[in-house]
Amino acid sequence: LDEIAADPSHPRYASLLMRHRMEVGAAKGMLADSALIAHGRGEAFDYLLGEKTHAWAERAMRHALGCLIRAKSPVLSVNGNVAALAADEMIRLANHLNCSLEVNIFYRTPERMKAIIGHLEERCEHLGLSVPILGQAPNGRIPGLEGPRAACTVEGILNSDVILVPLEDGDRCEALVNMGKTVIVVDLNPLSRSAQMGSITIVNEVVRALTLMCAWLDEDLLSLSEPTFENHRSLREATETIRSGFD
Amino acid sequence: LDEIAADPSHPRYASLLMRHRMEVGAAKGMLADSALIAHGRGEAFDYLLGEKTHAWAERAMRHALGCLIRAKSPVLSVNGNVAALAADEMIRLANHLNCSLEVNIFYRTPERMKAIIGHLEERCEHLGLSVPILGQAPNGRIPGLEGPRAACTVEGILNSDVILVPLEDGDRCEALVNMGKTVIVVDLNPLSRSAQMGSITIVNEVVRALTLMCAWLDEDLLSLSEPTFENHRSLREATETIRSGFD
């Protein structure tokens, strides 16, 4: 990677950098066994999307950011893959929004929780930002989920009105929607259950999406209004984009 | 996996079994760093194909098998992912065809070569089949490739007229085609360079394809003739199948 890291103009730079982050995440014990396979599935869909942020994705991102800014109790959910790929971007976004990150993983083990929280704390220190990191001591449960998958915190996910859940499992996404929350999904497969269940679905690579959203926050908040946004139309535009690649 | 392995009617049985094989392959040191990500990309395309063998894929498989049967010097190329996923099927096919397997990996290290050859020998013993396994001591080079990626054996890949290369890299596939060989590719992405370069491209999951091809060999060789097979048409049917999933 070192060769490529020195040359951001390399056509595979972004993709190889993300793989490198996944390798670091795996070495740190942050990832589930299936994490690299899930990343590969994402790569395939990103390839079909031309590895770029489409206009319809930008509209979803603007609408999502507007909802997060206007939320009473926003929260950003972080799992192993998100921590590995986009820790800095999630921290910057939480800092901008003045909200918490909550570590919430599908295959919960004390070791993985510790590794992810440790990584986020390390990145906060590196960035010189202080953001509350919840999830270590869950004191609430998401209704409709079984076992450790339901665990969350009352002050974070449970009481949130708007929640960003990048790369989330379909069941959990559905359970959060059923709680009446505005659920913002980031998923490269517009046909996935998470993508279909979400209130606002950003069909884009997570780092590309979050980097742009952070840049918008630095610029001009007023331009973020997307009053006519409809998620089902945005999803249709995503599938149409992929479909057209096979024409 | 144990629970699922006991129940082949589980809807995710095949997919989870393949993941399990990849985990075993990783533990045995057979896989490159990028192997699980590549497997995930395959999963995404298989999902888009409905995880089944389509009629156009069956025709490509019949044509490929006919070419292998009629070949003077057929050879089956095995890399890390193929060894992890489909060792038994590759051994059975080589045994039926009375030809060699040649281990030929993109990221060649002595450790990975040893692990893959050891695994194949173990599976041969388990199946009670004796098949020559080449590749340990390369004595030839594929023209047009650089460094260890060109290494092959004269008696295997170099002198072959028909070669089966499942899950092969695009550059190597192209170099083999340029040598005038009939190159049979197995690749789930019909748009990939390997798929586009191959003489006969089987767009299907490798184990599903090879299992069916072995079953045909047990049945009736005469039904394998596909005189009107055209690869570009087969690839178009594959892309059309995926496209229609987005309608």
Interface residues (C-beta under 8 A of the other chain):
Chain A: R19 M22 E23 D33 S34 L36 I37 A38 H39 G40 R41 G42 E43 A44 F45 Y47 N189 L191 T239 E240 I242 R243 G245 F246 D247
Chain B: R19 M22 E23 D33 S34 L36 I37 A38 H39 G40 R41 G42 E43 A44 F45 Y47 N189 L191 T239 E240 I242 R243 G245 F246 D247
